[in-house]
């Protein structure tokens, strides 16, 4: 599967090195990978992300977090 709603993870990077997230008291979402924070999403974007994460299974959540981080959109990232 590929595309916006069914993003592809053909090399299984999201299984090997998954994203993690934490919701702060202020409602921001801190996205981390490998123990390091890679992005903080705030405001309405954070509210939409939290709502989507609550509805998502683990695979969908990983794709949502990858998309939210912004650095994993193009498909040409290096290992």
HELIX and SHEET records of a PDB file:
HELIX    1   1 UNK A   13  UNK A   16  1                                   4    
HELIX    2   2 UNK A   43  UNK A   55  1                                  13    
HELIX    3   3 UNK A   58  UNK A   69  1                                  12    
SHEET    1   A 3 UNK A  19  UNK A  23  0                                        
SHEET    2   A 3 UNK A  29  UNK A  33 -1                                        
SHEET    3   A 3 UNK A  36  UNK A  41 -1                                        
END                                                                             
